[in-house]
Each structure stands twice: as structure tokens, then as C-alpha cells.
């Protein structure tokens, strides 16, 4: 069974010399890979101590990159934190202000009033 790691624990590892991140609910310690990362160390530091799944997928990493990532796997994100993450990702309906309909144009009044010279 894999080790479960809480989100709070991952958040503590957010520096260049202690860099953990989450990809697809798996936790990786990429501290030693930081300087070798082809995208530069800054891209890893941007997601240090948090979930970087979106950023990882947006870049379109190769299957080779996914294989390299496996070397740095240290455990799974705790089930309780996965549940919390899902709740946070549920979209909330937008609150929209009710607007009154626009006033009818002068042309609408002209249809009912054929003798009005301004039409």
C-alpha cells in the first residue's frame, strides 16, 4: 500500500531545496530534479507545495517525461484531501444581476403611430 500524504504536509515543502508537488493525486519530491528540468526550475517552483496537475497537463508532457516523474514518486495525496479538492472544483452558478428589458425603440412607437412626422 502506498503512503498517504496530506495536502498540509505537501504545502510545507515549497522551497528550491525541498520541493514537493502533486500531479494527478500523486505526490512527488522533485527537489533533485529541479535543476535538470527542461522547462527550467521556475516552472517547478511555481507549483511547489501544491497541485500542479493543470500546469503539467497544459504543457503536454511526453510519455518519457511521465516515466521520469515516476522516479520521484513518494506517495498518494490523502483521500480526505482528494475529496476536499473535488468539492472545491465543483463550479458554482454565477450570480447575475437582473436587468430590466431595454426600453422600446422609437421605431416601435412609429408602427402604432403612422402620422408622427419624425418617423
Secondary structure, DSSP 8 states (H G I E B T S, - for coil): ---EE-HHHHHT-EETTEEEEEETTEEEE-GGGTTT-TT-HHHHHTTTTSB-HHHHHHHT--HHHHHHHHTTEEEEE-HHHHHHHHHHHS---------------HHHHHHH-TT-TT-
